[in-house]
Amino acid sequence: MESIKSVILAGGIGTRLWPLSRTYNPKQFLKLNGSSLFQDTYRRALRISGQDDVLVVTNEVHQYLVKNQLEEIGISISDERILKEPVGKNTLPAITWAMQSIEREFGDSVVAVFPSDHHLGDGAMKEIASARVISEDYLVTFGIPPTSPNTGYGYIDPGEPLPVGMKVRKFREKPDWATAKIYVDSGFLWNSGMFLFSTARYFDELAAYQPELSSKFRQGIFEYSGLPSLSIDYGLLEKSKRVAVVPLKAEWTDLGTFRAWYDHKPHDASGNAGHAELLDSTGNFIFAPGKRAALIGVRDLVLVDTGDALLACHMDSTERVGELVKRFRDSGDTITDYHLQVHRPWGSYTELEKTRFFRIKRVTVKPGKKLSLQMHHHRSEHWIVVSGMADVILGDRTIHLRQGESTFVPAATKHRLANTGKIPLEVIEVQIGEYLEEDDITRFSDDYNRV
């Protein structure tokens, strides 16, 4: 029997976890427990799939995060195994693209689909693989037996029993608390967003209920950005009459809010999660790495400090963090896009200080990597090597800098920073100019084909 193929959806942003989750380093790539949720998801997929049988669907801006994080756990992924969406179109187009890619390469296949930002306990993959026996006849989704009423999840109403699982009677949207309690008392399941599909059954149902979308993928001539934005629940599963749900016994949470993270983390004797000095304080979630946090007489508070942003909210209001993100975006504030540390295909940089006319960064270049050959019109740069050895192209010269040595890069000068050594290169970069934003860059040559 052929192995199950796996699709990992890694294009989301996770706005309810701001300021931790941001556009260019979203929830699934955050390392809050030593490894990221994306890395954990990929490792789980390898329990039922070979490495060449795993596809990752992500946004174009996240493709290097995918590669970098897999390299960190000893996995090299080819470009063919990363489907890069030019623009997010929700889960139905993303899953359809992956299903079609798998069918073209492997023929009719059984495919498991996983969000990249969930926690899933041991034993789950065996339960998921067991649903293979009904995947020829049904689109299979996986439901979680609720532990309590929850307004943050959709619900599934299970019906007639099948050899594995049950037919789905109806999908329910996220309810208010009173309705959620009725759902829990009625035996409904949380909708986990994980699926098992055979490519044949999937495309039969897609042609029946989304004929225009199906036709575009079958013809293969279309602009991805012109596709409708549809979730797989609304666009297909709620319409199809051949949908089954299999309850999962394994521990699961989507970790979509700070309350979910609070529930997931270990607590002290007073019900606090996180590190802080606490006096007469209970039921709090604290995340403030690199700082000494202290709370006095505080209850049910979420406190998150990332250096450039601070969030404080009541535990009962964590679902509303997305409203803040929308407000920032509507005002044009980039605080929702970038962390102080920004990841690049060659490494990363961390902003140490910024004013109107100068900006200081710590730039880390991985061994064997180099930045693009580039130029800035509005700023000059001063580079100081902290560790490693830098190979620098500066105009028509090539120079080598060791620890403690420095160079000056005038505005409007072609330059490139590279690390041909065996250890990471760390450079302090001081930018001076009247315009210091990241879009003041002209690239002449780039290993990563960026514009």
QUIPE-V809933 format. One record per residue. N is the residue number from 1. PHI is phi in whole degrees, -180 to 180 (999 if undefined). NEAR is the number of other C-alpha atoms within 8 Angstrom. Layout:
BEGIN
N,PHI,NEAR
N,PHI,NEAR
END
This chain:
BEGIN
1,999,2
2,-66,3
3,-69,8
4,-72,12
5,-83,14
6,-128,14
7,-121,14
8,-112,14
9,-90,14
10,-129,13
11,-110,9
12,-77,9
13,-112,9
14,69,11
15,-65,10
16,-75,14
17,-109,13
18,-66,12
19,-93,12
20,-72,11
21,-92,14
22,-138,16
23,-51,9
24,-96,11
25,-155,15
26,-80,13
27,-43,14
28,-67,11
29,-103,12
30,-73,12
31,-108,8
32,-91,6
33,-130,5
34,95,5
35,-126,9
36,-88,12
37,-63,15
38,-63,11
39,-61,12
40,-62,9
41,-65,14
42,-64,10
43,-60,8
44,-64,9
45,-60,11
46,-70,10
47,-75,8
48,-120,12
49,-134,13
50,-73,10
51,-60,6
52,-77,6
53,-102,10
54,-111,14
55,-111,11
56,-115,11
57,-104,15
58,-145,14
59,-78,13
60,-53,9
61,-73,6
62,-104,11
63,-61,11
64,-79,9
65,-62,12
66,-58,8
67,-64,10
68,-63,9
69,-71,10
70,-72,12
71,-59,9
72,-62,7
73,-105,7
74,80,6
75,-119,7
76,-103,7
77,-112,8
78,-82,6
79,-60,6
80,-67,5
81,-95,10
82,-120,12
83,-93,11
84,-107,9
85,-74,11
86,-69,8
87,-153,8
88,-68,8
89,-126,12
90,71,10
91,-81,9
92,-66,13
93,-61,12
94,-63,12
95,-68,12
96,-62,9
97,-60,9
98,-67,12
99,-61,10
100,-67,10
101,-62,8
102,-68,11
103,-62,11
104,-66,7
105,-85,6
106,-114,7
107,81,7
108,-59,8
109,-141,12
110,-101,12
111,-128,13
112,-95,12
113,-119,12
114,-126,12
115,-63,11
116,-93,12
117,-125,12
118,-113,11
119,-98,10
120,-136,9
121,-78,8
122,-63,7
123,92,7
124,-65,11
125,-67,11
126,-66,7
127,-65,9
128,-65,11
129,-64,9
130,-67,8
131,-78,13
132,-57,10
133,-66,7
134,-109,10
135,-72,14
136,-70,10
137,-104,7
138,-135,11
139,-80,15
140,-103,14
141,-117,14
142,-117,14
143,-110,13
144,-112,12
145,-61,11
146,-65,9
147,-95,4
148,-170,6
149,-62,10
150,-143,8
151,-88,10
152,-93,7
153,-118,10
154,-78,12
155,-126,13
156,-122,15
157,-95,12
158,-80,13
159,-123,8
160,-61,7
161,-65,8
162,-124,7
163,-52,5
164,-132,10
165,76,11
166,-141,12
167,-67,13
168,-88,13
169,-82,8
170,-165,8
171,-96,10
172,-122,9
173,-71,7
174,-58,9
175,-98,12
176,-79,7
177,-65,9
178,-62,7
179,-69,8
180,-60,12
181,-64,11
182,-63,8
183,-62,11
184,-63,12
185,-65,7
186,-91,6
187,85,9
188,-68,13
189,-117,14
190,-70,12
191,-85,12
192,-82,9
193,78,8
194,-107,10
195,-142,11
196,-137,15
197,-129,14
198,-88,13
199,-61,13
200,-64,9
201,-64,13
202,-60,10
203,-74,9
204,-63,8
205,-70,11
206,-64,12
207,-63,12
208,-74,7
209,-113,10
210,-137,11
211,-62,9
212,-68,7
213,-63,10
214,-58,11
215,-64,9
216,-63,10
217,-70,12
218,-66,6
219,-76,6
220,74,6
221,-123,6
222,-168,7
223,-96,6
224,-59,8
225,-66,7
226,-90,6
227,-73,9
228,-68,6
229,-90,9
230,-136,11
231,-79,9
232,-68,11
233,-64,7
234,-70,9
235,-79,12
236,-138,13
237,-66,10
238,-72,9
239,-97,8
240,-70,9
241,-95,4
242,-122,8
243,-123,12
244,-121,12
245,-124,14
246,-115,12
247,-70,10
248,-104,11
249,-85,7
250,-68,9
251,-61,8
252,-149,9
253,-154,8
254,-86,9
255,48,11
256,-87,9
257,-134,10
258,-69,13
259,-65,9
260,-63,11
261,-66,10
262,-60,10
263,-64,7
264,-80,7
265,-82,8
266,-68,6
267,-115,9
268,-84,7
269,-63,5
270,-100,8
271,79,9
272,-95,13
273,-120,13
274,115,9
275,-112,8
276,-168,9
277,-85,8
278,-127,8
279,-125,7
280,50,7
281,-129,13
282,-138,10
283,67,11
284,-106,16
285,-116,13
286,-125,12
287,-138,9
288,-146,12
289,-61,6
290,82,4
291,-130,5
292,-92,7
293,-95,8
294,-142,7
295,-125,10
296,-130,8
297,62,7
298,-113,10
299,-133,8
300,55,11
301,-109,12
302,-105,13
303,-127,13
304,-128,12
305,-125,12
306,-112,10
307,93,6
308,-105,7
309,-152,8
310,-131,10
311,-118,9
312,-132,8
313,-151,9
314,-71,9
315,-57,11
316,-78,7
317,-111,8
318,-65,12
319,-66,9
320,-92,8
321,-60,12
322,-59,11
323,-65,7
324,-63,8
325,-59,12
326,-61,8
327,-64,8
328,-62,12
329,-65,10
330,-62,7
331,-89,6
332,82,6
333,-81,8
334,-82,8
335,-62,8
336,-86,12
337,-101,9
338,-119,12
339,-87,11
340,-62,9
341,-99,9
342,-119,11
343,-90,10
344,-129,9
345,-61,9
346,-92,9
347,156,11
348,-164,12
349,-134,12
350,-123,10
351,-78,11
352,-97,9
353,-162,7
354,-149,9
355,-128,6
356,-65,7
357,-114,10
358,-147,11
359,-147,13
360,-119,12
361,-128,12
362,-106,12
363,-102,13
364,-117,11
365,-112,14
366,-70,11
367,-55,11
368,81,9
369,-110,11
370,-149,11
371,-76,10
372,-70,11
373,-77,11
374,-145,12
375,-151,12
376,-120,12
377,-87,8
378,-114,11
379,-145,13
380,-105,12
381,-138,12
382,-119,11
383,-109,12
384,-123,12
385,-80,17
386,-94,10
387,-154,11
388,85,13
389,-128,13
390,-105,13
391,-103,12
392,-121,12
393,-95,12
394,-136,12
395,64,7
396,-101,5
397,-110,6
398,-120,8
399,-128,8
400,-121,8
401,-119,11
402,-100,10
403,-53,10
404,90,8
405,-90,8
406,-147,9
407,-152,7
408,-114,8
409,-114,11
410,-66,8
411,-58,11
412,64,8
413,-114,10
414,-65,10
415,-155,12
416,-155,12
417,-114,11
418,-139,12
419,-126,16
420,-97,10
421,-86,10
422,-100,6
423,-123,7
424,-58,12
425,-97,17
426,-118,12
427,-131,12
428,-90,12
429,-113,12
430,-109,11
431,-98,12
432,-133,11
433,170,10
434,-89,8
435,-142,9
436,-122,14
437,-80,5
438,-71,5
439,-84,4
440,-85,10
441,-152,9
442,-117,7
443,-100,10
444,-104,7
445,-156,7
446,-151,10
447,-68,7
448,-112,5
449,57,5
450,-80,4
451,-70,3
END
